[in-house]
């Protein structure tokens, strides 16, 4: 019977794999395009974000292998591309195969998330002593090559062999270690202090240096100088970081001397930094605490990006990073997809990590896990950790998840926008109490609006949905994390912001009980990463509260923001309309009062949306209006997501990058879909510099913003529907229709 060639990459691990010690070797090299200096694994360290070519050489010292034999290279805790391709040598991530053998070999490579590639002997004998070499990011045909994974990591590559084509693979010795180093040059100096403090109260100031990919500069040695502030004591004139600091130093014993709003400043070489705003009061009645409510560590049985219980991904290490690197007050790291055979071990490790780091007044850890029912993912967060039993399998139907947790007030089923947003058309829970308005994938105000219009009244949050990066790291441009190419049509998946988004909880004290009560009261806000203080009041009520109003009432709306960068715009959203907008003209501390008759306020909710000039966003939880009368009409108010194009500057700097972007779109995408491509300016965002473009996408002429991050060796691209990137378009409605209309071509 003739051998039947497989058409798709094979997935031997873990079900078709047996450890072994076959005499086949895997030699891996990376050739950086800029230097040409070969990096040999496992000793050499390729640098995160570097452009170049991977060479994976397999040598056979085992035996002659006939047609039907297969070699599979499996990857753990690292990623090489969104999708390698073998059709277009002029595109990025072009993969080729060369061999010393007369046997005919075939390379299978694509999106399969564990098997990096499979090589099939299709004809002849692959003899002992022969070898083949796979080139990932081959540039010989004019392609850009490939880039090293954005996050510094400690991964592995495993060679497995099916010698007879039976479908059962045996390992060729121990896995090969793959470590990725952070880029050596710091791009960001970051200072983090408390958002609210009392006069004379000691606090810690966290000082960190990060590369362009958001990795801490672990080997950095140098001096950080601080600007003196008469209202603050205990801040040294300078500190010296050594390699032992790992890129982060905590300064203890800093304290304010008087009330006010303070922003400490520092510089290091050419970098300058301003700390998050710190509101100092004589005796604060409420505090603002920050944390990540949806992030992951060890425990990934689907993507295998967090497969290894490494020093970085261990549950206790995730909490340690949250405390030291991110200066979080609370955090919920969790397994993304627990292996069914390891649920007790994995969940127990997270429970033990909570016990190790539980320190009321300084840090509060929460236990969590991610559920993946077909009706949409949920992050399940538990108030208490000590006696919580192991959760059901992650693929349990949503009905089972709701039956087990839906009525419990000590469990939150967080609605998030990660791999699969909620499908409320398939299943509608009775309540949705905590909703993610921004994540590492980007902003998603559409999800909040979708929930509100269905009658849900959640508190808002924001979270990183962190995978392999650093817990508490700064917002950064993460390759292959966006929604285009996954939820919207594109060949290449675009970039997103894999770290950064965080939740603010306004509570009386940093204890488990106080935090949970505040979340239950919806006294929360979410930001894309900036620790801005965003406050909305309707009379005495704040974001999250309920207010009963009558048709003849006069509403007193008070809005206040203490920002981390100059403010660009502030919007009051009432129902499905934009009720009012302000131009703060670059202010960083801003306060306004709005007096309106109830009849001019449409809808049953009001919230505040804030934009900084550095591209950071913030949202309050809504104030929920209890009104007995019919909701008044909008009287010509714009929709909450109205996409009015703003005037384009004449000399905006983005023109210089238009040709590069057009060349990219011709090479990697369907360029004809990007109509009226218009340069809109060069932006200095918190995540780096980029050229901004506007266009009309597809036959639907959907308004689209493109950010072209040109500072990277392979420029990174980000798409957003709308002229602003707050998450204007409903993914669950728009995405499936566009994916069906524009099937992807090879």
PECORKA-V108317 format. One record per run of one state. SS is the DSSP state (H for helix, E for strand, L for the rest). FROM is the first residue (numbers start at 0). TO is the last residue. If there is no record, write none. Layout:
BEGIN
ss=SS from=FROM to=TO
ss=SS from=FROM to=TO
END
This chain:
BEGIN
ss=L from=0 to=15
ss=E from=16 to=17
ss=L from=18 to=19
ss=E from=20 to=20
ss=L from=21 to=22
ss=E from=23 to=31
ss=L from=32 to=36
ss=E from=37 to=39
ss=L from=40 to=44
ss=E from=45 to=46
ss=L from=47 to=49
ss=E from=50 to=59
ss=L from=60 to=63
ss=E from=64 to=64
ss=L from=65 to=68
ss=E from=69 to=75
ss=L from=76 to=83
ss=E from=84 to=84
ss=L from=85 to=92
ss=E from=93 to=98
ss=L from=99 to=102
ss=E from=103 to=107
ss=L from=108 to=113
ss=E from=114 to=122
ss=L from=123 to=124
ss=E from=125 to=125
ss=L from=126 to=129
ss=E from=130 to=135
ss=L from=136 to=144
ss=E from=145 to=146
ss=L from=147 to=151
ss=E from=152 to=161
ss=L from=162 to=167
ss=E from=168 to=171
ss=L from=172 to=174
ss=E from=175 to=180
ss=L from=181 to=186
ss=E from=187 to=191
ss=L from=192 to=194
ss=E from=195 to=197
ss=L from=198 to=200
ss=E from=201 to=209
ss=L from=210 to=214
ss=E from=215 to=215
ss=L from=216 to=220
ss=E from=221 to=225
ss=L from=226 to=230
ss=E from=231 to=232
ss=L from=233 to=236
ss=E from=237 to=240
ss=L from=241 to=241
ss=H from=242 to=244
ss=L from=245 to=246
ss=E from=247 to=255
ss=L from=256 to=258
ss=E from=259 to=261
ss=L from=262 to=263
ss=E from=264 to=267
ss=L from=268 to=269
ss=E from=270 to=273
ss=L from=274 to=276
ss=E from=277 to=280
ss=L from=281 to=285
ss=E from=286 to=295
ss=L from=296 to=298
ss=E from=299 to=299
ss=L from=300 to=313
ss=H from=314 to=323
ss=L from=324 to=328
ss=E from=329 to=334
ss=L from=335 to=335
ss=E from=336 to=336
ss=L from=337 to=338
ss=H from=339 to=356
ss=L from=357 to=357
ss=E from=358 to=358
ss=L from=359 to=361
ss=E from=362 to=364
ss=L from=365 to=365
ss=E from=366 to=370
ss=L from=371 to=376
ss=E from=377 to=381
ss=L from=382 to=396
ss=H from=397 to=404
ss=L from=405 to=409
ss=E from=410 to=414
ss=L from=415 to=432
ss=E from=433 to=438
ss=L from=439 to=440
ss=E from=441 to=442
ss=L from=443 to=443
ss=H from=444 to=452
ss=L from=453 to=457
ss=E from=458 to=461
ss=L from=462 to=464
ss=E from=465 to=465
ss=L from=466 to=476
ss=E from=477 to=477
ss=L from=478 to=482
ss=E from=483 to=483
ss=L from=484 to=486
ss=E from=487 to=487
ss=L from=488 to=494
ss=E from=495 to=495
ss=L from=496 to=500
ss=E from=501 to=506
ss=L from=507 to=510
ss=H from=511 to=519
ss=L from=520 to=522
ss=E from=523 to=526
ss=L from=527 to=531
ss=E from=532 to=537
ss=L from=538 to=539
ss=E from=540 to=541
ss=L from=542 to=544
ss=E from=545 to=548
ss=L from=549 to=552
ss=E from=553 to=561
ss=L from=562 to=565
ss=E from=566 to=573
ss=L from=574 to=575
ss=E from=576 to=581
ss=L from=582 to=587
ss=E from=588 to=596
ss=H from=597 to=599
ss=L from=600 to=603
ss=E from=604 to=611
ss=L from=612 to=615
ss=E from=616 to=619
ss=L from=620 to=621
ss=E from=622 to=626
ss=L from=627 to=637
ss=E from=638 to=638
ss=L from=639 to=652
ss=H from=653 to=667
ss=L from=668 to=669
ss=H from=670 to=672
ss=E from=673 to=684
ss=L from=685 to=686
ss=E from=687 to=696
ss=L from=697 to=700
ss=E from=701 to=708
ss=L from=709 to=714
ss=E from=715 to=720
ss=L from=721 to=729
ss=H from=730 to=740
ss=L from=741 to=745
END
